[in-house]
Amino acid sequence: MMRTILAALAATAIFAAGQARADARDTPGPAPQIIAEYDRDFIERSGAQTFGEMLDTGIIRYFFTGGRDLLIMVNGRPYATTAGDLDTLPLSAVERIEVLRAESLGTLDGHAAVRGAFNLVLRKDLDGFDVRSVARMPGRDGGDARQGSVVWGGAIGAGGHLTVGVDILDREEIAGSTREHSRSEWTEGGSFAAARNVSVGGNTVYVFDTSADALRAVPLGACDQALGYTGPLSNPPGIDSGDKGCGFAYGSFWWDSASYDQRNVILSLDHPMGERAEIHVDANLTQGRSAFRYAPSISVFSVAPSERLLDAINESAREASPAFQATNEDVFSVGHRFIGHGNRDWWTSTEEYDASARIRGRLTEGLGYEARVSAWRLDGSVSGDTFVDAEIIRDEIQAGRYDLADPLSTDPDHLRAIERSSLREEEDFGGRYLEARLALAAAGPAIGGRATAWTAGVELADVEAHRLLAFRAGDGRTRDVNGVLGSGGTSYAGERDAVGAFAEVSLPLADAVDVRAAARADELDDVGGLRAWRLGAEYRLTNIVTLRGSWSSGDGAPSMHHLYSTAAQGHPYVRCVPESGPPPRTCDTANYRQVTRRTSGNPELEPAGSERHSIGAEARKGTFYLVVDWYRLTTSDLPGLHDPTWAMLNHPECPPGGGSSCIERAAGDITIHESFANIVETELSGVNTRFGARMETGWGFVAMRGFWRYVTSSDERIAGEEQPYPLPRNAVRIVTSAGRGDLTAFWALNYRDAIENRWDDGQFSSWTGHDLTLDWRAPLGLENMRLTAGVYNVTDAKLSTNTAHPSATDGPRAAGWGRTYFATLNTQF
């Protein structure tokens, strides 16, 4: 039904185009307000290969978003948010990037529009061929990337213009062992707490000694470093008595980042429809493939040991201090790495289609219209090896066929146990979005010599998203994710129909005062009504100084994942493990360890709300500008989960057979059962400052531009309980440049304050990085050519690590690469 209505709306738009009677190139109505603009020159010299990379390497996103997601638009239509994968947007297709104010986006829905947007304007003025190639080479192994594009633009028909091109991208993986933040580091004979990227699940057995009412731990088997183990380390998570466990150096096996290759075909068409209207069509077809590797599967699970396994446990128990003897009366769990099954490897393949057709015209001299139909589709699949069937492997262990002490055993029974318990991941994911929008726009009566402007319209949308996850054995049987060791994820599928109406007006109240207001209402067939409001005012105090203020509010629908996901397991860390008993419980000492959490969707979720207040001032004189904006951003009723430590302290124990919102304990295993709920609230306030100046001299020019973001407060509450919500108080980016003739040099300084971790018992140290770029236009006299070369992260500044948990890191993408060289060659003919 919805698709039929969408088609009818599109037909109405085309009919209206045939009735239009004026020049379509000057359609009235409020225009988006641009905060900042980055032109083609900026893109060409950036050294970035995709839009997502540009945002992250320059940490531009960090400043404009205030630490929150921001809407991404393509030619004025919503596309994604900064939380998504933006690598499918090739820079070769982009003419300029606009940063838009939230108060000028009142006709759009969703949380992200409350915070503003990036708008990517596609190329439409190219005349001839544009060829661009970019090479990126980190100073250490891995991560090399190559990108090339060929784009042609030219006149078509009577007054039309067509741009078409291809873009090819290839990135190598980065092995975890090549970078400080991702490699495994430990001291032989040391402790787990001092190790980095080392898991307890090498081969560590937890024994609850019923005779002594105490939890003990022992390493199992040889714990040979040649096989990836660390050798015995003291105090595995949950133990503080000095007992030892066998760790595993997973950082020596995993890839810190995946390999990736991508192919894009891009098109942008503008053409008049007689003298009455203009049509614009743009399309982007993307095909991508990636590969990723992780170390062999791991799990902590309870076991009933066979006689042979009990003998192996006691062999280590006799070496413990103090020594002890395990019996069948004790309770056992083991943290084990299934190295005999092999590494986990994922191969992902995607196809993405994004297309839009827009017609603009005028119905009368003062009344214009815009009609748009947009379609997006993603088809993806994942194939992964090798995972472990939890039920089968437990049976094989209990029967004594799988050798826990020696997972590389060549015993025939052991090898058959590996074969029977091995699983292959199969995932089908994707979605579609079909939208039709029809808006009228007009100029109203003039006030003080300046006309008012308004727009109003309707929008229909049909949305579908799915992720179907299964694990298949060699004999064809399947398991869901909760029956698998070594993988997380969830399955969900959902559809949504939406109908929306909107209106916006721009009103000049006096020569120096402008007011802008907008409202939008949507009805969704799965979660009900959404509302959005915008109000902004601007006062030009002098020719130099402008004052402004705004208020934006909007509802956001929960995702299909939050609504419809089947139960899926994750493995969060908790700060402590309290004793059993009714809540609320307490922990006397920190006991950092990993637990299992089974989370399911909740179709009863309500929409979330977001509200932003802002006041600011701007001063501009010649090439100098200074902009200061204070903001406060609040969100409420976001879908979320209780903090796992809070859940351990406050959820009741599960009844026999399981339950919801409860804690299940089985020997040393701990499982938190939860579903998503509207329990998360955040509040963020701060000051964003932008500044810049340029000075011409007798020999050339010097210029500077920069950002400074200061966070005055950041708070989060989950179910009314205040939680740490740490953000860096200060973040600064300053770019200075100097140029003479066709040669320009740029130096960028990036700084981020220290960040307290979420548990307030450690911090990520401050991070400072430098980027250098040399931009040479018409090198060696070659016209229509441009050569750019530079270095990201010149000082090779490393990612910051959490002082309380060294395996956790923070910092921009370039810090993960290390010192990285890049070169860009751009030519037109």
C-alpha positions, 0 to 999 in steps of 0.5 A: 500500500505504501509503495502505491502511495509513494508512486502516486505522489511521484506521478503528481510531482511530474504532472505538476512539473508539466504545469509550471510556468516560470524559471525553475532555477530560482525557487522561493523558500527558506534556504539552509543556513551554512555554518562553514563550507569546504570547497573542492580545493579543500577536498583535493588537498586533504589526502583523504580517500572517502568522506568518512576518512576525511571526517576522522583524520581531521577530527572535524566530526569531533568539533562540529557534533559536540561528541554526538551523531550528526546528520549526513545529507547528499544534495539536501536529502538525508542519507545517514549519520556520522555514526554510520559507515561513510566510506561509501561516499567517494570524494571524487563525486563531491563539489563541496561540503556544507555544515548546516545549522540545526534551526534551518533543518526544521523540515527534517525528522530525527534526533540527528537534525536537531544537532545540525548536518553535513551536506555533500553537494555533488559535482555538476560544473565539471567540463571534461575529465578529472582524474584523481589518485591517492596513495596512503602509506603508514610508516609501519607494516599494513594499512597501505591504501590506494584510491583512484577515480575518473570523472567526466562532466559535460553539457547534455541536451539543451542546457543540461549537464551530466557528470559520471565517474568511477572510483576504486579504493583498496586498503590493506589490513593492519595486523594487531601485532604491528601497533602498540595499542593492539599488540599483546604485551605482558611480563613473563610470570607477571599478572593479568592486570599488568598485561595488555591484549591478553585474555584469561581464556588461554586455558584457565580453570576456575575451581569452586572448592566446596570443602574450603568455600573458596574460589581457586584458579589454575593454568591447564596444560603446557601453556606454551608461548609458541602456541600463542599462550602467555605462560602462567600469569597471576590473579586471573579476573575474579582472583586476588589470592595470587593463583595463576591462570593461562593467558592467551596473547590474542593481539598476536593473531587478530587484525586491528583493522580489516582489508577493504576494497570498494568500487563506485559508479557515480552519476549526477544529471541536471536538465531543464524540462523546457522552460517550466522546470528543472530535473536533477538526478543523482545515483551512487552504486557501491560494491564493497568487500572486506576481510577481518581476522580474529584469534580462535574462539574463546569462552568461559563455561562450566564443565563436569570434568572427566577423570582424565581432565580432573587429573590434569587439573590436579596436576596444576593444583598441586603446584598452586600456593597453597596446594589443593586437591579438586574433587568431583564435588567441586564446581568447575568452569574453564576459560579456554581458547579453541586454537585447534579449531583455527582463527576466526575469519570473516568475509563481507560482501555488500552492494549499495544503491542510492538514487534520487530524482528531484524536480523543481519548478514554479506554479506561479511567479511567487509560488514554487514547488519541489518534488523528490523521490529517493531510493536506497538499498543495501544488500550484504552477506557475511561468511565466517569461519571457525566457530564452536557449537557450545552444546556439542563441545560440552558433550565432547568435553564431558565424554573425554573426547575433546582434550581441554588440556591440549587443544592441538592434540592429534588424537583421532577422537579429539580431531573428530570432536573439533570437526563435529563442533565447528560452525560457519557463520552465515549472515544476511543483512541489509535494508531499503528506504523509499521516500517521496516528498512534495513541498510548496515554497513561496516568498511572502510580503516584504518587510523592510525591503526583505521578503519573507519565505515559507515552505510546507509539504508532505513526505511518505517513507517505507523502511525495511531493515534486517540482519539474519544471523545463523551458524551452520555445521558441516552436516547442515544443522544450524545454531543461533548466536546463543548456542555459539562460542566465539561470536556475538551479534543479533538477528532482527527484521522489521518494516516501518511506514511513515507519513509526515507533514512539515512547514517552515517560515523565514521572517525578517522582522526588521532591517537587522532581525531575522526569525526562523521557525519550523514544525514537523509531525510524523506518524509511524505505524510501529511506534506512533507519533514523532514531533519536531520543532525549530526556532531561531533568531538572528540580530545583526548588531553592526556590520561586523557583529551578529548575535543569534539564538536557537531552540531545536527539539525532535523525537527519534524512533528506536531502531529495528535492532532495538525493537525486534532483535532476538536474544543475543549475547555479548561479553561486557566487563563488570567492575565487581562480582558481588555475592549471591543474594537479594538486591541491592548488593554491594562489592567491597573490592573491585573485581574486574571481569568479563561476563555474558549478557543476553539482550533482546529487543523490545517492541514496546519501546517509545520514541526518544526525545532530543532538545538543543538550546544555543546562543552565540555571537559572530564577528567578521571583518574582511578575512578575519572571523570569530564565532562563539556558540554556547549550547546545551543538548539533552536527550531522554528516553533513549533505548539502552541497557543497565550498566552491567555492574549496576545490573550485577548489584541490582537485578534479582537472581534468575529463577530456575529455567531463566527469566528476564532482567535477572542474573543467572549463575552456573558455577563460575559462569555469570549471565545477565538477562536483559532487554532494551528499555527507554532508560537513558538520559544525557545532558551535554553543554559546552562552548564551540569556538571557530576562528580564522584570518588571512593576511596578504604580504609582498611575497605571498600569504599567511592564514590560520583557522581553527576550532576550540571546543570546551565541554562545561558538563556531560552527564548520563543517567540510566534508569535514574542512576547517574553514570559517568559520561566522560568527554574531554573538556578541551579539544583544539584543532588549528591549521596554519598555512603559508603560500606563494604562487602555486605552492602552499604549506599547511600545518595542523595541530590536533589536541584532545584533553585527558578523558576519565574512563566510564568507571572513574577509576582511570583515564585516557591521557591527552593526545596531541598530533600534527599533520603536514601538507604541501600543496603544489598547483601546476607543478613544473608548469603543468597546467590543470594538474595538482600534486599534494603530499603530506604526513598524518600524525607526524610525531607518531603519537600513539592512541591513549590507553586506559590506565585502569584497563590497558587494552582499551584505547581512544584517539583518532584514526590516524593515531591507529595508523601511526605516522602515515605518508600520503600523496595525491595527484589530480589532473583535468583535461 
